[in-house]
Amino acid sequence: MEKEIIIVPGESINEGSANIRYPEGQILNVKGFYEQDSHIMPKFTEMKDGDREWVEVVPEGLDLSEKHPLVISWHGGGQSGWGQLFATSWHMVAEKYGLVAFYPNHGRDSRNNTEFVEFLISYAKEKYNIDDRRVFIQGMSAGNMMTSFLSRTKPELFAGAGMSAGPDNTTLFTDPDADLSEFGPIPVYQSRGERDTLCPSTVEGINRMLLNMSDRDFWLKVNGCEMLPAVIKIDGRNNYMVYRGTKADVVYRDVKWRGHGQTIDDAEQMWRQLFSGVCRNENNEVVMGEPIDPLKTDDAVILADGAGNVFVNSEKKALTKAPYELLQYMEVPEAMLERMPELKDKKNVPSYGPFLYVAADDVASLFGFETEYSYEGQRVILKKEGCRIQISAGNVASTVNGVIKNLERQAEFKDGILYVPVRSIAEYLKKIVIMQDGVWYITDHAGEMTADFAAFLKGYLA
């Protein structure tokens, strides 16, 4: 049985700064520039070597006769090592899984920080019997930049890199002609927030979504990954894509409603979903093993408005016809304007929807039905063991196993093809539909999709 993490109660501060050192027993929940969630500050040791300063957390009773992993976690701009300790749960992960966590105070000089991290690794190996094949690096915001820089310039030092929030101000990610042969592979876990809008102005025309995508794609190329995800998964507010590489894997996580910061569970998710299964061998090559909680693809059908392809359990397949999305509109009568004057300047107002229409043949293929057409293709029976669905063009009435059911909107017959509203089919099959910006994710559990995740999926399915 795994060691249980004890979540200790304390006083929550909902206004404040992530850069202020608060007294013991307080919990900081900042919803400002840094959207930081914290925990009660644990016991830690502040260390100093010349002008180098860092915080270290070592579990009580750690058996130093055995080798242990090391995590070096870098803070955001204007913060400090203890601030990063306050805002991430690496100390809990260290206690639970038997590893050592360091939190350096870093500066803006990349050369000095490179020397600093090399010093920390050497120091930790000597003092805490660290396994130099299992050294990990993680950072948030400016710490994300430091993690990204060290992963590009010194990948051989680390078994994995965790990048939270961002940003990164390098043009390297956005140069399609960049020579990437000089960069070494490293397993990467990127954790991003849907509402994180911080984006460097150094790259003209870039926005947050494009920067995240370019940053991710850089590591896909360096690690020899397939450009299509092997795993697509939505778990609550967490949206995941996992890319398999010939040299190393990449895990991409996008968090619904999250702003600029790191989630309190970033550390353990990184550990359980990637870091716990990777190391470097005696030749310093990346070894991809099985983590504690390997991310597995959802049993899901993923469709997008106007896209000619579909994901079925993360496998991309072609459709016979692209689906189309529409809203039901209504004219606004004068009598309604008297009661609802706010509609005065709107000629047409969405009544309900959206609806995604999918060709009946594609519906049959996606959900395992056989088809039986009549009335010159305008009526279809979708049938498989235990389920028989009848749908006709222009009719909101349907039957499921002989019982009348109301379609969310009537079926449509266009250019000799019968299209059916796919949400009704999903509901008949007891499935859940997650929608975002024209992307329809049909699966067996609830969840929320981020805008960037939807945009990535739409791009893949186009």
C-alpha angles and dihedrals in degrees: 000000000000120000110261121238110226113221104209121209120236146151112297117219109202096180124048145075131294086219097062121091106231127200123266113279096035126113120207120216107176120185098183133085089327108044091204127172114192143178137218109302109254128212112286142164123237112216133193134188110176105304092343115104131180143155121233131196119196121178114245113258095016107173103237092189086076127062117251136195120252127215120196110197120194124209131228127260115298091011133101142221093274089048090057090047087054093051104042133053099225090118089059090047089048091053094045100045103027105251137130123245126203125188112194127198099233131194135203097266106100094195092053091047091051090054089045095055092046089052092049093051092048092046093048093048091056098041102036105023092246119192102237089203090063106049114135133192129205135168145171128225105325084011087056087055090050091048091049092048095049091045090056098042103032107021091145090070094063140057092202144358129218118199119192127189100331147174119201122188100201121122088207091088093055100044108098091193097051116132105236097177092102093062122090125221123259131169107256132200114189120191116190136175124231093221097043103119098167106125130162117248091215092090112063116227095009123132131186096267093048091047092051091047093047092046091050093046091052090062092043089059095043092049094046093243129167107253090229117072117251090204127038115181140162115198111177106299093345116099115193138191120178120196121198117218136192087228105024141341131248125213116198119194124184118188122211115237092001119139131195107322142059126282117241089242096051091100099052093040090053090048098045098038100042122348097058090062102046137075141143122259130224089280090052092247120145114258115199110206134164114289123213093260109023110196110244126199120259121249089244146141111216119195132173133202109264094359119133094208137062137201114230110185087338093307113122115228136172122250124217090231132012113251119237132213126216142170126225109241132193134197113246109235122212092247090059092049090058089058097034109033091168087077093059096106095042116090094185125025124195107249099187142327153030100221126188115212117205127184110260091234090056092047089053092050094046097048102033101256132144117222132227115185131196138161090054093305096311095108125051136185112206108199141176134143109309096002134077119172124187120199131170132190116265093010127112090195118092134161130228113196088340096309118117113247130182115239113220086239134354121278116254130222111207129168091345094309127111113223122194131196102256098206091067090053090050091051092048087055092049093247131142124238119212112192133191130160097333096321118117117199111190114191145131100268141048124258145136127253123215122228093241092049089052091049091050092049092047090052092051093049097046 
